[in-house]
Structures are given as C-alpha cells and as structure tokens.
Amino acid sequence: MQVRRISSFASFHLNVVGYKGRLELSRKVQFDRQIVGYHVDKVCHSGQVVKAVQKALLKRNVHGQPHPLVIRTDNGPQFKSRAFYEFCQQMNLEHERIPNKLPDRNAYIEAFHSILERECLRWNCFETYQQAFEEVERFIRFYNTERLHGSLKDLPPTEYLELVTAGVIKPQRIAA
C-alpha cells in the first residue's frame, strides 16, 4: 500500500466552533479557547456547519439567548448559503464575515490552525483520510483537556473553565 501524507487543509476541511475565529460565539463565551464544535471532512457544506454550530450552542448552553450571539466566519460558500443565513436568523445569531484576503481578522482560528499543523499534522503520515480525521479529533480532545495555554494561566481550556466557573480564578481578558 502506498503511503501518502495528508498534512494540508487543502486536503480536507476543519470548521471550528467555540474558538475566537472561524466561528465565533460571542466574546462573552470565548474566554477559555476551547473547541466546542467542529466538522472534519474532505468537504464541508452548510448543513454540516449548522450541525457544528448547534453542537457548540448546546454544549455551551447558550442557545436561545435574549441578545444575539456573534458568529464570525470567513467567506466560504457554506457561510454564504441560504441555509446558514436562515439558521442564524432562527437562532438569533449575528453573522459577521471577515473581509476578503484579511486572515488577520480571524487571527485566533488561524493560530489554532497553525498549532494543529505544527503539533499534529506534521508529525504524522496518514494512509487514509479516515486516519487523518481520527488524529485531528484526538488532537482536539488533547487541545481542550491537556494542552497548556499560556493565555489561560498555563492551564488546559477545560480545567481553566472549571476553575473560573467555581470562582477559584478570575477569567483572563482576551482581546477581541
């Protein structure tokens, strides 16, 4: 069997919810940098993005807020679709798209993609897309539960959130 290296996002898509960036669920929710919803596949359609956002809203228990939450995205076709627009309207989500060719407006998610590339994808050779997808999912679990984040007082996101929720520490201010 020929081994091929799958190490580029040109090869597959990763859409993330819950991290400041690609999909941003309000600055109020985003203080722990946890990945709370995502979709990994060779393609990504609006229905898959909607499911990832629904998962994130349920996990964070922020669906049905009286004030609109903000979702920031790039300008991919799945985010320009009627289905995504209608979903945002139905869920009272304010959809904000970054300007074309300005990835710095998505700096947090670009940083996450860089971390994923540097700490996960470069270290592995995959024989199948399924192997790559499983490794990305494993890395996201590691990223959320074990990887230390300097901006979170050198704690992993889940531990940081637990300590903030318990009132043990105060949340770090993260720039918009």
Contacts in CASP RR format, 6 or more apart in sequence:
PFRMAT RR
TARGET T0000
AUTHOR 0000-0000-0000
METHOD contacts of the structure
MODEL  1
MQVRRISSFASFHLNVVGYKGRLELSRKVQFDRQIVGYHVDKVCHSGQVV
KAVQKALLKRNVHGQPHPLVIRTDNGPQFKSRAFYEFCQQMNLEHERIPN
KLPDRNAYIEAFHSILERECLRWNCFETYQQAFEEVERFIRFYNTERLHG
SLKDLPPTEYLELVTAGVIKPQRIAA
1 127 0 8 1.000
3 125 0 8 1.000
3 127 0 8 1.000
4 126 0 8 1.000
4 127 0 8 1.000
5 125 0 8 1.000
5 126 0 8 1.000
6 12 0 8 1.000
6 121 0 8 1.000
6 126 0 8 1.000
6 129 0 8 1.000
6 132 0 8 1.000
7 117 0 8 1.000
7 121 0 8 1.000
7 122 0 8 1.000
7 124 0 8 1.000
8 121 0 8 1.000
9 113 0 8 1.000
9 117 0 8 1.000
11 42 0 8 1.000
11 129 0 8 1.000
11 132 0 8 1.000
12 40 0 8 1.000
12 41 0 8 1.000
12 42 0 8 1.000
12 129 0 8 1.000
12 132 0 8 1.000
12 133 0 8 1.000
13 39 0 8 1.000
13 40 0 8 1.000
13 41 0 8 1.000
13 42 0 8 1.000
13 43 0 8 1.000
13 44 0 8 1.000
14 38 0 8 1.000
14 39 0 8 1.000
14 40 0 8 1.000
14 113 0 8 1.000
14 116 0 8 1.000
14 136 0 8 1.000
15 22 0 8 1.000
15 23 0 8 1.000
15 38 0 8 1.000
15 39 0 8 1.000
15 44 0 8 1.000
15 48 0 8 1.000
15 49 0 8 1.000
15 52 0 8 1.000
15 78 0 8 1.000
16 22 0 8 1.000
16 23 0 8 1.000
16 35 0 8 1.000
16 37 0 8 1.000
16 38 0 8 1.000
16 52 0 8 1.000
16 109 0 8 1.000
16 112 0 8 1.000
17 23 0 8 1.000
17 25 0 8 1.000
17 35 0 8 1.000
17 36 0 8 1.000
17 37 0 8 1.000
17 38 0 8 1.000
17 52 0 8 1.000
17 53 0 8 1.000
17 55 0 8 1.000
17 56 0 8 1.000
18 24 0 8 1.000
18 25 0 8 1.000
18 29 0 8 1.000
18 30 0 8 1.000
18 34 0 8 1.000
18 35 0 8 1.000
18 36 0 8 1.000
18 37 0 8 1.000
18 56 0 8 1.000
18 60 0 8 1.000
19 30 0 8 1.000
19 33 0 8 1.000
19 34 0 8 1.000
19 35 0 8 1.000
19 108 0 8 1.000
19 109 0 8 1.000
19 112 0 8 1.000
20 27 0 8 1.000
20 30 0 8 1.000
20 33 0 8 1.000
20 72 0 8 1.000
20 107 0 8 1.000
20 108 0 8 1.000
20 109 0 8 1.000
20 174 0 8 1.000
21 72 0 8 1.000
21 106 0 8 1.000
21 107 0 8 1.000
21 108 0 8 1.000
21 109 0 8 1.000
21 110 0 8 1.000
21 112 0 8 1.000
22 72 0 8 1.000
22 73 0 8 1.000
22 74 0 8 1.000
22 106 0 8 1.000
22 109 0 8 1.000
23 49 0 8 1.000
23 52 0 8 1.000
23 53 0 8 1.000
23 56 0 8 1.000
23 71 0 8 1.000
23 72 0 8 1.000
23 73 0 8 1.000
23 109 0 8 1.000
24 30 0 8 1.000
24 70 0 8 1.000
24 71 0 8 1.000
24 72 0 8 1.000
24 96 0 8 1.000
24 108 0 8 1.000
25 36 0 8 1.000
25 53 0 8 1.000
25 56 0 8 1.000
25 57 0 8 1.000
25 60 0 8 1.000
25 62 0 8 1.000
25 69 0 8 1.000
25 70 0 8 1.000
25 71 0 8 1.000
26 62 0 8 1.000
26 69 0 8 1.000
26 70 0 8 1.000
27 70 0 8 1.000
27 174 0 8 1.000
27 176 0 8 1.000
29 60 0 8 1.000
29 62 0 8 1.000
29 69 0 8 1.000
30 174 0 8 1.000
31 164 0 8 1.000
31 171 0 8 1.000
31 172 0 8 1.000
31 174 0 8 1.000
32 152 0 8 1.000
32 157 0 8 1.000
32 158 0 8 1.000
32 160 0 8 1.000
32 161 0 8 1.000
32 164 0 8 1.000
32 171 0 8 1.000
33 108 0 8 1.000
33 149 0 8 1.000
33 151 0 8 1.000
33 152 0 8 1.000
33 157 0 8 1.000
33 174 0 8 1.000
34 144 0 8 1.000
34 157 0 8 1.000
34 158 0 8 1.000
34 161 0 8 1.000
35 112 0 8 1.000
35 140 0 8 1.000
35 143 0 8 1.000
35 144 0 8 1.000
36 55 0 8 1.000
36 56 0 8 1.000
36 59 0 8 1.000
36 60 0 8 1.000
37 52 0 8 1.000
37 53 0 8 1.000
37 55 0 8 1.000
37 56 0 8 1.000
37 59 0 8 1.000
38 52 0 8 1.000
38 140 0 8 1.000
39 48 0 8 1.000
39 49 0 8 1.000
39 51 0 8 1.000
39 52 0 8 1.000
40 133 0 8 1.000
40 136 0 8 1.000
40 137 0 8 1.000
41 48 0 8 1.000
41 133 0 8 1.000
42 129 0 8 1.000
44 78 0 8 1.000
45 78 0 8 1.000
45 81 0 8 1.000
46 77 0 8 1.000
46 78 0 8 1.000
46 79 0 8 1.000
46 81 0 8 1.000
46 83 0 8 1.000
46 84 0 8 1.000
46 87 0 8 1.000
47 78 0 8 1.000
47 83 0 8 1.000
47 84 0 8 1.000
48 78 0 8 1.000
49 78 0 8 1.000
49 79 0 8 1.000
49 84 0 8 1.000
50 83 0 8 1.000
50 84 0 8 1.000
50 87 0 8 1.000
53 71 0 8 1.000
53 87 0 8 1.000
53 91 0 8 1.000
53 93 0 8 1.000
54 63 0 8 1.000
57 63 0 8 1.000
57 69 0 8 1.000
57 91 0 8 1.000
62 69 0 8 1.000
63 91 0 8 1.000
64 91 0 8 1.000
64 92 0 8 1.000
65 92 0 8 1.000
68 92 0 8 1.000
68 93 0 8 1.000
68 94 0 8 1.000
69 92 0 8 1.000
69 93 0 8 1.000
69 94 0 8 1.000
70 93 0 8 1.000
70 94 0 8 1.000
70 96 0 8 1.000
71 88 0 8 1.000
71 93 0 8 1.000
71 94 0 8 1.000
71 95 0 8 1.000
71 96 0 8 1.000
72 96 0 8 1.000
72 97 0 8 1.000
72 98 0 8 1.000
72 105 0 8 1.000
72 106 0 8 1.000
73 79 0 8 1.000
73 95 0 8 1.000
73 96 0 8 1.000
73 97 0 8 1.000
73 98 0 8 1.000
74 97 0 8 1.000
74 98 0 8 1.000
74 103 0 8 1.000
74 106 0 8 1.000
75 97 0 8 1.000
75 98 0 8 1.000
75 100 0 8 1.000
78 84 0 8 1.000
79 95 0 8 1.000
79 97 0 8 1.000
80 97 0 8 1.000
84 95 0 8 1.000
85 95 0 8 1.000
87 93 0 8 1.000
88 94 0 8 1.000
88 95 0 8 1.000
98 105 0 8 1.000
98 106 0 8 1.000
99 105 0 8 1.000
103 110 0 8 1.000
104 110 0 8 1.000
112 143 0 8 1.000
115 143 0 8 1.000
116 136 0 8 1.000
116 139 0 8 1.000
116 143 0 8 1.000
119 139 0 8 1.000
119 147 0 8 1.000
120 135 0 8 1.000
120 136 0 8 1.000
120 139 0 8 1.000
121 132 0 8 1.000
121 135 0 8 1.000
121 136 0 8 1.000
124 132 0 8 1.000
124 135 0 8 1.000
126 132 0 8 1.000
126 135 0 8 1.000
143 156 0 8 1.000
143 157 0 8 1.000
144 156 0 8 1.000
144 157 0 8 1.000
144 158 0 8 1.000
145 156 0 8 1.000
145 157 0 8 1.000
145 158 0 8 1.000
145 159 0 8 1.000
146 156 0 8 1.000
147 156 0 8 1.000
148 154 0 8 1.000
148 155 0 8 1.000
148 156 0 8 1.000
149 155 0 8 1.000
149 156 0 8 1.000
149 157 0 8 1.000
149 160 0 8 1.000
151 172 0 8 1.000
151 174 0 8 1.000
152 160 0 8 1.000
152 172 0 8 1.000
153 160 0 8 1.000
153 169 0 8 1.000
153 172 0 8 1.000
155 163 0 8 1.000
160 169 0 8 1.000
163 169 0 8 1.000
164 170 0 8 1.000
164 171 0 8 1.000
END
